[in-house]
Amino acid sequence: MKTISKILTVVLLLMITGCIKNDTYVVPEEIDQAQAALTVDVRSLSDQQLTVQNYVKERPIIAHRGTTNYAPQGTAAAYRFARYVGADYLQIDLQMTSDGFLVAFKGDDLAGKSNVDELFPGYENAPVNHFTLAELKTLDIGSWFASTTYDRPGFQGLKILTLEEIINICEGKLEDGTPDPADTGNRPGIYIRMYDPWLNIGIEEKLKTELMRLGWYDENLDNLRPITTFPDKVAVANTKGRVFLATLQNASLLKLEEVFEGKLPLAQ
């Protein structure tokens, strides 16, 4: 039986920018007996997980937050760029708003990568889950970007994206679901990392519900919503390997194993 470390070797081998190189970013915590009882053996892959893994090519390219050099990371511009150049997976750091929406944003960088200090003075250092989706959507997360290597202006006004909006981009659309005039036919999958899961209680169940609503997960993987693909283009979005999950926390790893019933490969 293959181990979780095999998944890390296969899935995280190549990235456009950045990766988890070791476990120094993993928050250490004790696993009590109740948590350990959530799964029989998280170190091994079930037959269903191995089936999903078989749809992943040997060295997939994973676009870490889309890109960090050519556009503001985690924005529609970054993810559309990654899809355009042929990434196999779009990686997102997943968090949950105070009103239960799933959004992509890295950690507690609101102060450094948005105008939160102007719109919400006194809450510059508040975590993402302090805000509603409507509040987060008022923020500009593009204007801060200034590459010292590439002259790429024009990112003012970009907004935080929901999981649904990123999946729209995976399917060749703009984030709002309308046709993308710059679509080249690539259809990447999505690589979801649970960022700060200890701050987002219930995010694992919410993720399953949302992926099922969008047709990107089903308890019977034969029932996934079909995505139109094109010859000689990235077609991961139309395979059973369209979703991979990762987390930085031991307890979250066990919870993901429980919630998704051992059907999707996991990485830590």
C-alpha positions as CSV (number, residue, x, y, z in Angstrom):
1,M,0.0,0.0,0.0
2,K,1.4,3.4,-1.0
3,T,1.9,6.0,1.7
4,I,1.0,9.6,2.1
5,S,4.6,10.5,1.4
6,K,4.2,9.0,-2.1
7,I,1.4,11.5,-2.7
8,L,3.6,14.3,-1.7
9,T,6.3,13.1,-4.1
10,V,3.9,12.8,-7.0
11,V,1.7,15.8,-6.4
12,L,4.2,18.4,-5.1
13,L,7.1,17.6,-7.4
14,L,6.8,20.6,-9.7
15,M,5.3,24.0,-8.9
16,I,5.3,27.3,-10.8
17,T,6.2,29.2,-7.7
18,G,6.9,27.9,-4.2
19,C,6.1,24.7,-2.3
20,I,6.1,23.2,1.2
21,K,9.7,22.0,1.3
22,N,9.5,20.4,4.8
23,D,7.4,20.3,7.9
24,T,8.6,23.5,9.5
25,Y,5.3,25.2,8.6
26,V,3.2,22.4,10.1
27,V,1.7,23.4,13.4
28,P,2.6,20.7,16.0
29,E,-0.2,19.6,18.1
30,E,-1.1,16.5,20.1
31,I,-3.7,14.1,18.7
32,D,-6.0,12.7,21.3
33,Q,-7.7,9.4,21.2
34,A,-11.0,10.8,19.9
35,Q,-9.2,12.4,17.0
36,A,-7.2,9.3,16.3
37,A,-10.4,7.3,16.1
38,L,-11.6,9.3,13.1
39,T,-9.7,7.0,10.8
40,V,-8.3,3.5,10.8
41,D,-4.9,4.4,9.2
42,V,-4.4,7.8,7.6
43,R,-0.8,6.7,6.6
44,S,-2.1,4.4,3.9
45,L,-4.2,5.0,0.8
46,S,-7.5,3.3,0.3
47,D,-8.3,1.6,-3.0
48,Q,-10.5,4.6,-4.0
49,Q,-7.7,7.0,-3.2
50,L,-5.3,5.0,-5.3
51,T,-7.8,5.0,-8.2
52,V,-7.9,8.8,-8.0
53,Q,-4.1,9.0,-7.8
54,N,-3.9,7.0,-11.0
55,Y,-5.4,9.9,-12.9
56,V,-2.6,12.2,-11.9
57,K,0.4,12.2,-14.3
58,E,3.8,11.5,-12.8
59,R,5.0,15.1,-12.6
60,P,2.1,17.5,-12.5
61,I,2.7,21.2,-12.5
62,I,0.9,22.9,-9.6
63,A,0.5,26.7,-9.8
64,H,1.0,27.9,-6.3
65,R,-1.7,30.6,-5.8
66,G,-1.7,30.9,-9.5
67,T,1.6,32.8,-9.7
68,T,3.5,35.2,-7.5
69,N,5.7,36.9,-10.2
70,Y,3.4,37.8,-13.0
71,A,0.3,38.8,-11.1
72,P,-0.9,39.3,-7.5
73,Q,-1.1,35.8,-6.0
74,G,-4.5,34.3,-5.4
75,T,-6.3,36.6,-7.8
76,A,-8.3,36.0,-11.0
77,A,-5.3,37.4,-12.9
78,A,-2.9,34.9,-11.3
79,Y,-5.2,31.9,-11.8
80,R,-6.1,32.8,-15.4
81,F,-2.4,33.2,-16.1
82,A,-1.6,29.7,-14.7
83,R,-4.4,28.1,-16.7
84,Y,-3.3,30.0,-19.8
85,V,0.3,28.6,-19.6
86,G,-0.9,25.1,-19.0
87,A,-0.7,24.3,-15.2
88,D,-2.2,21.0,-14.3
89,Y,-3.6,22.2,-11.0
90,L,-4.4,25.6,-9.5
91,Q,-3.4,25.6,-5.8
92,I,-5.4,27.7,-3.3
93,D,-5.1,28.4,0.4
94,L,-8.7,27.9,1.6
95,Q,-10.3,29.8,4.4
96,M,-13.9,30.5,5.5
97,T,-15.6,33.8,6.1
98,S,-17.6,34.6,9.2
99,D,-20.8,33.9,7.2
100,G,-19.7,30.5,5.9
101,F,-18.3,31.2,2.4
102,L,-15.1,29.5,1.2
103,V,-12.5,31.9,-0.1
104,A,-8.9,31.8,-1.3
105,F,-6.4,33.8,0.7
106,K,-3.0,33.2,2.3
107,G,-2.9,33.4,6.0
108,D,-3.2,36.7,7.8
109,D,-1.8,38.9,5.0
110,L,-4.8,41.2,4.7
111,A,-2.8,44.1,6.1
112,G,0.0,43.6,3.6
113,K,-2.0,42.7,0.5
114,S,-5.2,44.8,0.7
115,N,-6.5,48.1,1.7
116,V,-8.1,46.7,4.9
117,D,-6.5,49.5,6.9
118,E,-8.5,52.1,4.9
119,L,-11.9,50.3,4.9
120,F,-11.8,48.6,8.3
121,P,-9.5,50.7,10.5
122,G,-8.6,49.0,13.7
123,Y,-9.1,45.5,12.1
124,E,-5.9,45.5,10.0
125,N,-4.7,42.3,11.8
126,A,-8.0,40.5,12.0
127,P,-8.1,37.1,10.3
128,V,-10.1,36.4,7.2
129,N,-12.8,34.6,9.2
130,H,-13.5,37.9,11.1
131,F,-15.1,39.3,7.9
132,T,-18.2,38.5,5.9
133,L,-17.9,37.7,2.2
134,A,-19.5,41.0,1.4
135,E,-16.9,42.8,3.5
136,L,-14.0,41.0,2.0
137,K,-15.3,41.7,-1.5
138,T,-14.9,45.4,-0.9
139,L,-11.2,45.0,-0.5
140,D,-8.7,45.7,-3.3
141,I,-6.1,42.9,-3.3
142,G,-4.4,43.9,-6.5
143,S,-3.0,47.4,-6.0
144,W,-0.2,46.3,-3.7
145,F,1.5,44.3,-6.4
146,A,4.7,45.7,-7.9
147,S,7.0,43.2,-9.4
148,T,10.7,44.2,-9.4
149,T,11.4,41.8,-12.3
150,Y,8.4,42.3,-14.6
151,D,6.7,45.5,-15.7
152,R,3.1,44.4,-15.2
153,P,0.8,47.2,-14.0
154,G,-3.0,47.3,-14.0
155,F,-4.1,45.0,-11.2
156,Q,-6.0,47.6,-9.2
157,G,-9.3,46.6,-7.9
158,L,-8.9,42.8,-8.0
159,K,-11.1,41.0,-5.4
160,I,-10.8,38.0,-3.1
161,L,-12.1,34.9,-4.9
162,T,-14.5,32.2,-3.7
163,L,-13.9,28.5,-4.3
164,E,-16.7,28.6,-6.9
165,E,-15.1,31.5,-8.8
166,I,-11.8,29.6,-9.0
167,I,-13.5,26.5,-10.2
168,N,-15.1,28.7,-12.9
169,I,-11.6,29.6,-14.0
170,C,-10.6,25.9,-14.0
171,E,-13.4,25.3,-16.4
172,G,-12.2,28.0,-18.9
173,K,-14.4,30.8,-17.8
174,L,-14.0,34.2,-16.1
175,E,-14.5,34.1,-12.3
176,D,-18.1,35.2,-12.7
177,G,-18.9,32.2,-14.9
178,T,-19.1,34.0,-18.2
179,P,-16.9,32.9,-21.2
180,D,-13.3,33.9,-21.0
181,P,-12.1,35.6,-24.3
182,A,-8.5,34.6,-23.5
183,D,-9.4,30.9,-22.9
184,T,-6.9,28.6,-24.7
185,G,-8.7,25.3,-23.8
186,N,-6.7,24.2,-20.8
187,R,-8.8,22.7,-18.0
188,P,-6.7,22.3,-14.8
189,G,-7.8,20.6,-11.6
190,I,-7.7,22.3,-8.2
191,Y,-5.3,21.6,-5.3
192,I,-6.8,22.8,-2.1
193,R,-4.7,23.5,1.0
194,M,-6.6,24.1,4.3
195,Y,-4.9,27.2,5.6
196,D,-5.2,27.8,9.3
197,P,-7.9,25.1,9.7
198,W,-7.8,25.6,13.5
199,L,-9.4,29.0,12.9
200,N,-12.1,27.7,10.6
201,I,-14.0,25.1,12.5
202,G,-16.3,23.1,10.2
203,I,-14.4,24.0,7.0
204,E,-13.9,20.4,6.0
205,E,-17.6,19.6,6.0
206,K,-18.3,22.9,4.2
207,L,-15.8,22.1,1.5
208,K,-17.4,18.7,0.8
209,T,-20.8,20.3,0.6
210,E,-19.6,23.0,-1.8
211,L,-17.6,20.6,-4.0
212,M,-20.7,18.4,-4.3
213,R,-22.9,21.4,-5.2
214,L,-20.4,22.4,-7.9
215,G,-20.2,18.8,-9.3
216,W,-16.5,18.5,-8.5
217,Y,-17.0,15.8,-5.9
218,D,-19.4,13.0,-5.3
219,E,-19.5,10.1,-3.0
220,N,-19.6,8.1,-6.2
221,L,-16.8,9.5,-8.3
222,D,-18.4,8.2,-11.5
223,N,-21.1,10.9,-11.0
224,L,-18.7,13.9,-11.3
225,R,-20.0,16.7,-13.5
226,P,-18.4,16.3,-17.0
227,I,-16.2,19.2,-18.1
228,T,-15.6,19.9,-21.8
229,T,-12.0,19.4,-22.8
230,F,-9.9,19.7,-26.0
231,P,-7.3,17.6,-27.7
232,D,-3.7,18.3,-26.7
233,K,-4.8,20.6,-23.9
234,V,-4.7,20.1,-20.1
235,A,-7.8,18.1,-19.2
236,V,-7.4,17.3,-15.5
237,A,-10.7,19.0,-14.7
238,N,-12.6,16.2,-16.4
239,T,-10.9,13.3,-14.6
240,K,-11.5,11.7,-11.2
241,G,-8.2,13.3,-10.2
242,R,-9.6,16.9,-10.5
243,V,-9.4,17.6,-6.7
244,F,-6.5,17.0,-4.3
245,L,-6.6,18.1,-0.7
246,A,-3.8,19.2,1.7
247,T,-3.6,20.6,5.2
248,L,-1.0,22.0,7.6
249,Q,-2.6,20.4,10.7
250,N,-2.6,16.8,11.9
251,A,-6.2,17.0,13.3
252,S,-7.4,18.5,10.0
253,L,-5.8,15.7,8.1
254,L,-7.8,13.2,10.1
255,K,-10.9,15.2,9.8
256,L,-10.5,15.4,6.0
257,E,-10.1,11.6,5.9
258,E,-13.3,11.2,7.9
259,V,-15.4,13.8,6.0
260,F,-14.3,12.5,2.5
261,E,-14.5,8.9,3.6
262,G,-11.1,8.0,2.2
263,K,-12.1,8.8,-1.4
264,L,-9.6,11.6,-2.1
265,P,-5.8,11.5,-1.6
266,L,-4.5,13.8,1.1
267,A,-1.2,15.5,1.7
268,Q,0.4,17.3,4.6
